[in-house]
Amino acid sequence: MAELSTIARPYADALFETARASGEGLERWLAVVEELATLMSHPQVAQVVADPKLNDAQVVDLLSSLVKQPLPATGTNFLKLLVANQRLAALPEVAVQFRQLKNEAEGVADCLIETAFPLSDGEVSELLAALAKRFGTGLRPSVQVNPALIGGVRIAVGDQVLDSSVRARLNQMQTALTA
């Protein structure tokens, strides 16, 4: 079977182009596709929509009724296409790829900052300024407190990770001592 990312790519591309052409804003479309992805990630929802007793129209109606905001007409058509092609399981990956396409179009990247202790807004701003220089792009931060780091920060931008946490340094020392 093909990789989920390979299956999701044409759907994410098509949805992105449709979203740009609609003029409704990429943020709204991202919210819709991420909400659908969250629904399909829930095991009970996945089990119900996989029920062979339900036809495609019933599955589309069920999923449409579960989302908080009404789907645009093209969003409903997109959902119908996924159901007809039995690609609902690819929705979480479609959402990831749609977010990447949106970020590329806006010239930004998602940045996960994990810290051992809460950071002030000033510290986050200072860190983002340094990171923007290093990565050469605007960053959209998400800050999480992770006490397991003991101290320092762990930063993930795309597939690049900068780990200057105490936990990482301890792991490096452990590896060096046991080698």
Backbone as a printed PyTorch tensor [residue, N CA C, xyz], in Angstrom:
tensor([[[  0.8390,  -1.1850,   0.0000],
         [  0.0000,   0.0000,   0.0000],
         [  0.8840,   1.2490,   0.0000]],

        [[  0.4390,   2.2610,  -0.6840],
         [  1.2040,   3.5040,  -0.7930],
         [  1.2680,   4.2050,   0.5650]],

        [[  2.3080,   4.9930,   0.7380],
         [  2.4620,   5.7900,   1.9510],
         [  1.2910,   6.7480,   2.0740]],

        [[  0.8850,   6.9960,   3.2950],
         [ -0.2260,   7.9110,   3.5490],
         [  0.0830,   9.3180,   3.0330]],

        [[  1.3380,   9.7440,   3.1600],
         [  1.6900,  11.0870,   2.6760],
         [  1.5730,  11.1690,   1.1560]],

        [[  1.8810,  10.0900,   0.4600],
         [  1.7590,  10.0710,  -0.9950],
         [  0.2940,  10.1090,  -1.4090]],

        [[ -0.5410,   9.4040,  -0.6720],
         [ -1.9750,   9.3980,  -0.9600],
         [ -2.5740,  10.7700,  -0.6830]],

        [[ -2.1460,  11.4130,   0.4010],
         [ -2.7300,  12.6820,   0.8250],
         [ -2.3030,  13.8670,  -0.0420]],

        [[ -1.1360,  13.7970,  -0.6620],
         [ -0.5790,  14.9470,  -1.3840],
         [ -1.5140,  15.5260,  -2.4410]],

        [[ -2.0630,  14.7180,  -3.3640],
         [ -2.9370,  15.3330,  -4.3760],
         [ -4.2050,  15.9490,  -3.7810]],

        [[ -4.7120,  15.3640,  -2.7140],
         [ -5.9010,  15.9150,  -2.0670],
         [ -5.5720,  17.2570,  -1.3960]],

        [[ -4.4220,  17.3220,  -0.7220],
         [ -4.0170,  18.5680,  -0.0810],
         [ -3.7640,  19.6520,  -1.1210]],

        [[ -3.1010,  19.2870,  -2.2180],
         [ -2.8440,  20.2600,  -3.2910],
         [ -4.1450,  20.7900,  -3.8800]],

        [[ -5.0630,  19.8830,  -4.1650],
         [ -6.3400,  20.2890,  -4.7520],
         [ -7.1390,  21.1650,  -3.7910]],

        [[ -7.1580,  20.7900,  -2.5260],
         [ -7.8830,  21.5800,  -1.5390],
         [ -7.2530,  22.9550,  -1.3740]],

        [[ -5.9300,  23.0110,  -1.3960],
         [ -5.2380,  24.2900,  -1.2570],
         [ -5.5700,  25.2110,  -2.4290]],

        [[ -5.5110,  24.6930,  -3.6360],
         [ -5.8290,  25.5190,  -4.8120],
         [ -7.2920,  25.9660,  -4.7870]],

        [[ -8.1770,  25.0940,  -4.3600],
         [ -9.5940,  25.4510,  -4.2380],
         [ -9.7880,  26.5280,  -3.1880]],

        [[ -9.0930,  26.3910,  -2.0750],
         [ -9.2050,  27.3720,  -0.9920],
         [ -8.6930,  28.7370,  -1.4420]],

        [[ -7.5810,  28.7620,  -2.1500],
         [ -7.0430,  30.0420,  -2.6420],
         [ -7.9930,  30.6790,  -3.6420]],

        [[ -8.5870,  29.8750,  -4.4930],
         [ -9.4910,  30.4030,  -5.5210],
         [-10.8130,  30.8740,  -4.9290]],

        [[-11.2180,  30.2980,  -3.7990],
         [-12.5150,  30.6340,  -3.2140],
         [-12.5480,  32.0340,  -2.6240]],

        [[-11.4020,  32.5220,  -2.1900],
         [-11.3450,  33.8470,  -1.5890],
         [-11.8870,  33.8970,  -0.1690]],

        [[-12.1660,  32.7490,   0.4240],
         [-12.7130,  32.6990,   1.7850],
         [-11.6190,  32.7710,   2.8440]],

        [[-10.3880,  32.6740,   2.4480],
         [ -9.2900,  32.7290,   3.4080],
         [ -8.7780,  31.3470,   3.7350]],

        [[ -7.4710,  31.2200,   3.6850],
         [ -6.8370,  29.9320,   3.9490],
         [ -7.0030,  29.5000,   5.4000]],

        [[ -7.0840,  30.4670,   6.3090],
         [ -7.2210,  30.1430,   7.7300],
         [ -8.5270,  29.3880,   8.0050]],

        [[ -9.6070,  29.8240,   7.3660],
         [-10.9060,  29.1530,   7.5460],
         [-10.8450,  27.7200,   7.0190]],

        [[-10.2360,  27.5700,   5.8480],
         [-10.1230,  26.2360,   5.2700],
         [ -9.2360,  25.3410,   6.1220]],

        [[ -8.1750,  25.9030,   6.6610],
         [ -7.3020,  25.1210,   7.5300],
         [ -8.0700,  24.6410,   8.7580]],

        [[ -8.8790,  25.5170,   9.3230],
         [ -9.6780,  25.1360,  10.4970],
         [-10.6230,  23.9880,  10.1560]],

        [[-11.2370,  24.0570,   8.9850],
         [-12.1820,  23.0110,   8.5700],
         [-11.4610,  21.6820,   8.3760]],

        [[-10.3690,  21.6890,   7.6320],
         [ -9.6820,  20.4310,   7.3520],
         [ -9.0460,  19.8530,   8.6220]],

        [[ -8.5710,  20.7100,   9.5220],
         [ -8.0160,  20.1930,  10.7760],
         [ -9.1080,  19.6270,  11.6770]],

        [[-10.2770,  20.2330,  11.6500],
         [-11.3850,  19.6950,  12.4410],
         [-11.8190,  18.3360,  11.9050]],

        [[-11.8950,  18.2040,  10.5830],
         [-12.2310,  16.9060,   9.9890],
         [-11.1480,  15.8710,  10.3040]],

        [[ -9.8990,  16.2900,  10.2710],
         [ -8.7940,  15.3790,  10.5870],
         [ -8.8800,  14.9130,  12.0350]],

        [[ -9.2240,  15.8340,  12.9330],
         [ -9.3680,  15.4720,  14.3450],
         [-10.5000,  14.4630,  14.5200]],

        [[-11.5810,  14.6830,  13.8010],
         [-12.6940,  13.7290,  13.8650],
         [-12.2530,  12.3400,  13.4080]],

        [[-11.5320,  12.3030,  12.2840],
         [-11.1280,  11.0000,  11.7500],
         [-10.0310,  10.3510,  12.5900]],

        [[ -9.3570,  11.1140,  13.4200],
         [ -8.3460,  10.5470,  14.3130],
         [ -8.9810,   9.8840,  15.5290]],

        [[-10.2360,  10.1970,  15.7700],
         [-10.9450,   9.6150,  16.9080],
         [-11.3670,   8.1900,  16.5330]],

        [[-10.9640,   7.1840,  17.3120],
         [-11.2340,   5.7860,  16.9430],
         [-12.7140,   5.4580,  16.7770]],

        [[-13.5780,   6.0370,  17.6090],
         [-15.0000,   5.7190,  17.5020],
         [-15.5980,   6.2860,  16.2160]],

        [[-15.1860,   7.4810,  15.8440],
         [-15.6880,   8.0700,  14.5920],
         [-15.1950,   7.2450,  13.4130]],

        [[-13.9200,   6.8800,  13.4190],
         [-13.3650,   6.0650,  12.3340],
         [-14.0990,   4.7310,  12.2130]],

        [[-14.4650,   4.1640,  13.3550],
         [-15.1890,   2.8880,  13.3370],
         [-16.5920,   3.0650,  12.7500]],

        [[-17.2670,   4.1320,  13.1230],
         [-18.6270,   4.3610,  12.6330],
         [-18.6250,   4.6170,  11.1260]],

        [[-17.7190,   5.4690,  10.6420],
         [-17.7320,   5.7770,   9.2080],
         [-17.2590,   4.5980,   8.3620]],

        [[-16.5810,   3.6360,   8.9770],
         [-16.1530,   2.4460,   8.2510],
         [-17.2530,   1.3900,   8.1880]],

        [[-18.3770,   1.6240,   8.8490],
         [-19.4800,   0.6700,   8.8650],
         [-20.0120,   0.4690,   7.4440]],

        [[-19.9910,  -0.7550,   6.9460],
         [-20.4420,  -1.0030,   5.5620],
         [-21.9510,  -0.7830,   5.3660]],

        [[-22.6950,  -0.6850,   6.4520],
         [-24.1350,  -0.4470,   6.3360],
         [-24.4370,   1.0000,   5.9490]],

        [[-23.4840,   1.8910,   6.1580],
         [-23.6850,   3.2940,   5.7940],
         [-23.2440,   3.5220,   4.3520]],

        [[-24.0840,   4.2360,   3.5960],
         [-23.6630,   4.5840,   2.2470],
         [-22.8560,   5.8860,   2.2800]],

        [[-22.2970,   6.2560,   1.1470],
         [-21.4240,   7.4340,   1.0880],
         [-22.1380,   8.7050,   1.5450]],

        [[-23.3740,   8.8880,   1.1200],
         [-24.1210,  10.0980,   1.4850],
         [-24.3370,  10.1720,   2.9930]],

        [[-24.5950,   9.0380,   3.6310],
         [-24.7950,   9.0200,   5.0770],
         [-23.4990,   9.3610,   5.8140]],

        [[-22.3740,   8.8840,   5.3060],
         [-21.0810,   9.1830,   5.9310],
         [-20.7860,  10.6790,   5.8020]],

        [[-21.0230,  11.2480,   4.6290],
         [-20.7980,  12.6820,   4.4150],
         [-21.7080,  13.4840,   5.3400]],

        [[-22.9700,  13.1080,   5.4160],
         [-23.9100,  13.8200,   6.2910],
         [-23.4830,  13.7210,   7.7560]],

        [[-23.0420,  12.5460,   8.1650],
         [-22.6030,  12.3480,   9.5450],
         [-21.4130,  13.2440,   9.8660]],

        [[-20.3940,  13.2140,   9.0220],
         [-19.2050,  14.0310,   9.2720],
         [-19.5250,  15.5220,   9.1950]],

        [[-20.3700,  15.9060,   8.2570],
         [-20.7600,  17.3140,   8.1400],
         [-21.4890,  17.7870,   9.3890]],

        [[-22.2770,  16.9050,   9.9730],
         [-23.0240,  17.2880,  11.1730],
         [-22.1290,  17.3680,  12.4110]],

        [[-20.9870,  16.7050,  12.3840],
         [-20.0910,  16.7000,  13.5370],
         [-19.1490,  17.9010,  13.5870]],

        [[-18.9480,  18.5690,  12.4570],
         [-18.0610,  19.7380,  12.4690],
         [-18.8010,  20.9290,  13.0510]],

        [[-18.0710,  21.7990,  13.7550],
         [-18.6840,  22.9210,  14.4680],
         [-19.2080,  23.9910,  13.5280]],

        [[-18.4320,  24.3020,  12.4970],
         [-18.8800,  25.3190,  11.5590],
         [-19.3410,  24.6380,  10.2680]],

        [[-20.3410,  25.2070,   9.6080],
         [-20.8330,  24.5630,   8.3950],
         [-19.7620,  24.5310,   7.3030]],

        [[-19.7320,  23.4260,   6.5830],
         [-18.7650,  23.2830,   5.5000],
         [-19.1980,  24.1230,   4.3020]],

        [[-18.2500,  24.7730,   3.6430],
         [-18.5950,  25.4430,   2.3900],
         [-18.9730,  24.3800,   1.3620]],

        [[-19.6500,  24.7780,   0.3060],
         [-20.1030,  23.8180,  -0.7100],
         [-18.9270,  23.0280,  -1.2740]],

        [[-17.8270,  23.7120,  -1.5420],
         [-16.6670,  22.9980,  -2.0720],
         [-16.0510,  22.0830,  -1.0160]],

        [[-16.2110,  22.4310,   0.2570],
         [-15.7460,  21.5630,   1.3310],
         [-16.5540,  20.2780,   1.3870]],

        [[-17.8410,  20.4030,   1.1740],
         [-18.6990,  19.2130,   1.1270],
         [-18.3280,  18.3440,  -0.0680]],

        [[-18.0550,  18.9700,  -1.2100],
         [-17.6340,  18.2070,  -2.3900],
         [-16.3130,  17.4870,  -2.1340]],

        [[-15.3990,  18.1670,  -1.4400],
         [-14.1240,  17.5500,  -1.0900],
         [-14.3440,  16.3270,  -0.1990]],

        [[-15.2240,  16.4690,   0.7770],
         [-15.5370,  15.3600,   1.6720],
         [-16.1740,  14.2040,   0.9050]],

        [[-17.0710,  14.5250,  -0.0220],
         [-17.6920,  13.4840,  -0.8550],
         [-16.6410,  12.7240,  -1.6620]],

        [[-15.6620,  13.4660,  -2.1810],
         [-14.5950,  12.8450,  -2.9620],
         [-13.7720,  11.8960,  -2.1010]],

        [[-13.4320,  12.3250,  -0.9010],
         [-12.6680,  11.4630,   0.0070],
         [-13.4520,  10.1950,   0.3630]],

        [[-14.7350,  10.3570,   0.6210],
         [-15.5710,   9.2020,   0.9800],
         [-15.6870,   8.2500,  -0.2050]],

        [[-15.9540,   8.7930,  -1.3890],
         [-16.1190,   7.9550,  -2.5840],
         [-14.8420,   7.1770,  -2.9050]],

        [[-13.6920,   7.7890,  -2.6630],
         [-12.4200,   7.1220,  -2.9480],
         [-11.8560,   6.3620,  -1.7540]],

        [[-12.6360,   6.3010,  -0.6820],
         [-12.2340,   5.6040,   0.5440],
         [-10.8870,   6.1060,   1.0610]],

        [[-10.7870,   7.4370,   1.1820],
         [ -9.5500,   8.0750,   1.6180],
         [ -9.7280,   8.8890,   2.9010]],

        [[-10.7590,   8.6120,   3.6800],
         [-10.9630,   9.3560,   4.9230],
         [ -9.8070,   9.1720,   5.8970]],

        [[ -9.1710,   8.0280,   5.8660],
         [ -8.0460,   7.7740,   6.7700],
         [ -6.8650,   8.7030,   6.4700]],

        [[ -6.8400,   9.2670,   5.2740],
         [ -5.7470,  10.1710,   4.8880],
         [ -5.9860,  11.6000,   5.3590]],

        [[ -7.1570,  11.8860,   5.9280],
         [ -7.4770,  13.2620,   6.3250],
         [ -6.4640,  13.8940,   7.2880]],

        [[ -5.9730,  13.1990,   8.3040],
         [ -4.9690,  13.8320,   9.1660],
         [ -3.7170,  14.2620,   8.3930]],

        [[ -3.2640,  13.4450,   7.4650],
         [ -2.0900,  13.8070,   6.6650],
         [ -2.4240,  14.9190,   5.6700]],

        [[ -3.6520,  14.9380,   5.1470],
         [ -4.0850,  16.0340,   4.2690],
         [ -4.0140,  17.3530,   5.0350]],

        [[ -4.4360,  17.3390,   6.2920],
         [ -4.4010,  18.5500,   7.1130],
         [ -2.9680,  19.0160,   7.3380]],

        [[ -2.0590,  18.0940,   7.5990],
         [ -0.6490,  18.4390,   7.8030],
         [ -0.0800,  19.0710,   6.5350]],

        [[ -0.3320,  18.4640,   5.4050],
         [  0.2020,  18.9770,   4.1490],
         [ -0.4590,  20.2950,   3.7490]],

        [[ -1.7440,  20.4440,   4.0470],
         [ -2.4290,  21.7090,   3.7610],
         [ -1.7890,  22.8310,   4.5850]],

        [[ -1.5020,  22.5630,   5.8550],
         [ -0.8490,  23.5660,   6.7140],
         [  0.5190,  23.9420,   6.1410]],

        [[  1.2750,  22.9470,   5.6650],
         [  2.5830,  23.2330,   5.0760],
         [  2.4550,  24.1050,   3.8320]],

        [[  1.4890,  23.8090,   2.9860],
         [  1.2710,  24.6180,   1.7880],
         [  0.8730,  26.0430,   2.1510]],

        [[  0.0250,  26.1860,   3.1450],
         [ -0.4120,  27.5060,   3.5990],
         [  0.7780,  28.2840,   4.1420]],

        [[  1.5980,  27.6330,   4.9550],
         [  2.7740,  28.2930,   5.5170],
         [  3.7470,  28.7370,   4.4230]],

        [[  3.9650,  27.8740,   3.4340],
         [  4.8600,  28.2270,   2.3290],
         [  4.3240,  29.4390,   1.5660]],

        [[  3.0260,  29.4640,   1.3400],
         [  2.4200,  30.5820,   0.6130],
         [  2.5460,  31.8860,   1.3970]],

        [[  2.5000,  31.8020,   2.7170],
         [  2.5930,  32.9860,   3.5690],
         [  4.0300,  33.3100,   3.9680]],

        [[  4.9840,  32.4450,   3.6110],
         [  6.3860,  32.6770,   3.9440],
         [  6.7040,  32.5270,   5.4210]],

        [[  5.9900,  31.6290,   6.0920],
         [  6.2380,  31.3800,   7.5070],
         [  6.4050,  29.8790,   7.7430]],

        [[  6.8610,  29.5480,   8.9280],
         [  6.9820,  28.1440,   9.3300],
         [  6.4680,  28.0000,  10.7510]],

        [[  5.9060,  26.8430,  11.0580],
         [  5.4780,  26.5640,  12.4250],
         [  6.7100,  26.2700,  13.2660]],

        [[  6.7060,  26.7610,  14.4840],
         [  7.8490,  26.6150,  15.3760],
         [  7.3290,  26.1520,  16.7370]],

        [[  7.7480,  24.9670,  17.1550],
         [  7.3800,  24.4520,  18.4630],
         [  8.5360,  24.7210,  19.4130]],

        [[  8.2520,  25.4780,  20.4550],
         [  9.2550,  25.7990,  21.4640],
         [  8.8470,  25.0910,  22.7580]],

        [[  9.6740,  24.1520,  23.1870],
         [  9.4300,  23.4580,  24.4460],
         [ 10.4370,  23.9790,  25.4670]],

        [[  9.9390,  24.3500,  26.6200],
         [ 10.8070,  24.8520,  27.6790],
         [ 10.5110,  24.1230,  28.9790]],

        [[ 11.5000,  24.1140,  29.8540],
         [ 11.3120,  23.4780,  31.1500],
         [ 10.4590,  24.3520,  32.0600]],

        [[ 10.5240,  25.6620,  31.8400],
         [  9.7880,  26.6260,  32.6630],
         [  9.0800,  27.6190,  31.7490]],

        [[  7.9850,  28.2130,  32.1880],
         [  7.2650,  29.1890,  31.3500],
         [  8.1610,  30.3650,  30.9640]],

        [[  7.9930,  30.8410,  29.7270],
         [  8.7350,  31.9920,  29.2240],
         [  7.8170,  33.2110,  29.2040]],

        [[  8.3930,  34.3720,  29.4580],
         [  7.6290,  35.6100,  29.3490],
         [  7.4780,  35.9560,  27.8630]],

        [[  6.5620,  36.8600,  27.5600],
         [  6.3580,  37.2780,  26.1710],
         [  7.6300,  37.8860,  25.5970]],

        [[  8.3580,  38.6390,  26.4040],
         [  9.6120,  39.2490,  25.9560],
         [ 10.6540,  38.2020,  25.6050]],

        [[ 10.7520,  37.1530,  26.4210],
         [ 11.7160,  36.0850,  26.1540],
         [ 11.3540,  35.3400,  24.8760]],

        [[ 10.0620,  35.1080,  24.6650],
         [  9.6190,  34.4260,  23.4460],
         [  9.9370,  35.2950,  22.2340]],

        [[  9.6670,  36.5880,  22.3160],
         [  9.9450,  37.5040,  21.2020],
         [ 11.4310,  37.5300,  20.8740]],

        [[ 12.2630,  37.5860,  21.9020],
         [ 13.7110,  37.6080,  21.7070],
         [ 14.1920,  36.3120,  21.0540]],

        [[ 13.6630,  35.2060,  21.5250],
         [ 14.0220,  33.9040,  20.9670],
         [ 13.5740,  33.7990,  19.5090]],

        [[ 12.3690,  34.2770,  19.2200],
         [ 11.8600,  34.2220,  17.8490],
         [ 12.6860,  35.0770,  16.9020]],

        [[ 13.1400,  36.2320,  17.3670],
         [ 13.9700,  37.0870,  16.5250],
         [ 15.2690,  36.3730,  16.1420]],

        [[ 15.8880,  35.7120,  17.1120],
         [ 17.1240,  34.9670,  16.8340],
         [ 16.8570,  33.7840,  15.9110]],

        [[ 15.7460,  33.1010,  16.1280],
         [ 15.4140,  31.9430,  15.2940],
         [ 15.0700,  32.3570,  13.8680]],

        [[ 14.3900,  33.4970,  13.7160],
         [ 14.0330,  33.9790,  12.3740],
         [ 15.2950,  34.2600,  11.5630]],

        [[ 16.3230,  34.7900,  12.2080],
         [ 17.5950,  35.0210,  11.5180],
         [ 18.2300,  33.6930,  11.1160]],

        [[ 18.1820,  32.7340,  12.0340],
         [ 18.8150,  31.4310,  11.7700],
         [ 18.1180,  30.6760,  10.6510]],

        [[ 16.7890,  30.7050,  10.6360],
         [ 16.0380,  29.9340,   9.6470],
         [ 15.6840,  30.7500,   8.4080]],

        [[ 15.8340,  32.0600,   8.4730],
         [ 15.5730,  32.9020,   7.3140],
         [ 14.1170,  32.9680,   6.9080]],

        [[ 13.2260,  32.7970,   7.8380],
         [ 11.7910,  32.8510,   7.5430],
         [ 11.0430,  33.3390,   8.7780]],

        [[  9.8280,  33.7900,   8.5590],
         [  8.9790,  34.1440,   9.6870],
         [  8.5430,  32.8830,  10.4100]],

        [[  8.3280,  33.0010,  11.6920],
         [  7.9560,  31.8260,  12.4750],
         [  6.6380,  32.0560,  13.1950]],

        [[  5.8290,  31.0190,  13.2230],
         [  4.5700,  31.0300,  13.9500],
         [  4.7670,  30.1330,  15.1660]],

        [[  4.9790,  30.7410,  16.3580],
         [  5.3750,  29.9380,  17.5160],
         [  4.2160,  29.2460,  18.2280]],

        [[  4.5600,  28.1320,  18.8140],
         [  3.6930,  27.4130,  19.7380],
         [  4.5930,  27.0410,  20.9060]],

        [[  4.2950,  27.5690,  22.0810],
         [  5.1520,  27.3650,  23.2480],
         [  4.4990,  26.3660,  24.1880]],

        [[  5.2750,  25.3640,  24.6020],
         [  4.8030,  24.3540,  25.5430],
         [  5.8060,  24.2170,  26.6750]],

        [[  5.2940,  24.0150,  27.8630],
         [  6.1520,  23.7660,  29.0110],
         [  6.2800,  22.2500,  29.1770]],

        [[  7.5240,  21.7770,  29.2120],
         [  7.8090,  20.3580,  29.3490],
         [  8.8400,  20.1860,  30.4750]],

        [[  8.3780,  19.9260,  31.7070],
         [  9.3040,  19.8150,  32.8400],
         [ 10.3510,  18.7150,  32.6720]],

        [[ 10.1010,  17.7280,  31.8120],
         [ 11.0570,  16.6390,  31.6070],
         [ 12.3620,  17.1360,  30.9970]],

        [[ 12.3710,  18.3330,  30.4200],
         [ 13.5970,  18.8790,  29.8350],
         [ 14.5980,  19.3090,  30.9070]],

        [[ 14.1450,  19.4840,  32.1270],
         [ 14.9120,  19.9090,  33.3030],
         [ 15.3090,  21.3850,  33.1980]],

        [[ 15.8530,  21.8120,  32.0810],
         [ 16.2500,  23.1950,  31.8500],
         [ 16.5200,  23.3880,  30.3740]],

        [[ 16.6210,  24.6320,  29.9330],
         [ 16.9110,  24.9080,  28.5290],
         [ 15.6690,  24.8440,  27.6600]],

        [[ 15.9070,  24.7910,  26.3420],
         [ 14.8010,  24.7620,  25.3830],
         [ 15.0550,  23.7110,  24.3130]],

        [[ 13.9710,  23.2880,  23.7180],
         [ 13.9920,  22.3790,  22.5680],
         [ 13.1070,  23.0270,  21.5230]],

        [[ 13.6530,  23.2660,  20.3250],
         [ 12.9320,  23.9960,  19.2880],
         [ 12.8370,  23.1180,  18.0460]],

        [[ 11.6360,  23.0070,  17.5050],
         [ 11.4230,  22.2540,  16.2710],
         [ 10.7880,  23.1810,  15.2400]],

        [[ 11.4710,  23.3300,  14.1140],
         [ 10.9660,  24.1020,  12.9830],
         [ 10.9950,  23.1650,  11.7870]],

        [[  9.8080,  22.7490,  11.3580],
         [  9.7490,  21.7660,  10.2830],
         [ 10.3930,  20.4730,  10.7510]],

        [[ 11.3660,  19.9920,   9.9710],
         [ 12.0390,  18.7520,  10.3530],
         [ 13.3830,  19.0040,  11.0330]],

        [[ 13.6510,  20.2660,  11.3620],
         [ 14.8890,  20.6090,  12.0580],
         [ 14.6080,  20.7920,  13.5520]],

        [[ 15.4770,  20.2210,  14.3780],
         [ 15.3140,  20.3080,  15.8250],
         [ 16.6040,  20.8470,  16.4380]],

        [[ 16.4570,  21.8700,  17.2570],
         [ 17.5680,  22.4080,  18.0360],
         [ 17.2760,  22.0740,  19.4960]],

        [[ 18.1030,  21.2360,  20.0850],
         [ 17.8440,  20.7900,  21.4550],
         [ 18.9940,  21.2070,  22.3500]],

        [[ 18.7740,  22.2490,  23.1360],
         [ 19.7980,  22.6910,  24.0910],
         [ 19.2920,  22.4980,  25.5230]],

        [[ 18.4810,  21.4650,  25.6850],
         [ 17.9300,  21.1990,  27.0120],
         [ 18.9370,  20.4380,  27.8680]],

        [[ 18.7600,  20.5150,  29.1490],
         [ 19.6050,  19.7780,  30.0820],
         [ 19.4160,  18.2800,  29.8680]],

        [[ 18.1870,  17.8700,  29.5850],
         [ 17.9110,  16.4430,  29.3470],
         [ 18.7350,  15.9410,  28.1620]],

        [[ 18.8190,  16.7010,  27.0780],
         [ 19.5980,  16.2840,  25.9120],
         [ 21.0810,  16.1920,  26.2580]],

        [[ 21.5720,  17.1450,  27.0280],
         [ 22.9900,  17.1270,  27.4160],
         [ 23.3000,  15.9270,  28.3170]],

        [[ 22.3810,  15.6170,  29.2110],
         [ 22.5700,  14.4360,  30.0700],
         [ 22.5850,  13.1530,  29.2360]],

        [[ 21.7010,  13.0920,  28.2480],
         [ 21.6710,  11.9200,  27.3630],
         [ 22.9770,  11.7950,  26.5760]],

        [[ 23.5250,  12.9300,  26.1300],
         [ 24.7980,  12.9140,  25.4070],
         [ 25.9310,  12.4270,  26.3190]],

        [[ 25.9320,  12.9110,  27.5530],
         [ 26.9650,  12.4760,  28.4980],
         [ 26.8330,  10.9880,  28.8080]],

        [[ 25.6070,  10.4970,  28.9470],
         [ 25.3900,   9.0950,  29.2160],
         [ 25.9250,   8.2370,  28.0610]],

        [[ 25.6440,   8.6890,  26.8460],
         [ 26.1140,   7.9700,  25.6720],
         [ 27.6370,   7.9580,  25.6180]],

        [[ 28.2480,   9.1050,  25.9120],
         [ 29.7070,   9.2040,  25.8930],
         [ 30.3450,   8.3200,  26.9620]],

        [[ 29.7270,   8.2640,  28.1200],
         [ 30.2970,   7.4630,  29.2170],
         [ 30.1220,   5.9750,  29.0110]],

        [[ 29.0860,   5.5570,  28.3510],
         [ 28.8310,   4.1300,  28.1520],
         [ 29.4340,   3.6090,  26.8660]],

        [[ 29.9510,   4.4950,  26.0240],
         [ 30.5360,   4.0570,  24.7420],
         [ 31.9400,   3.5300,  24.9120]]])
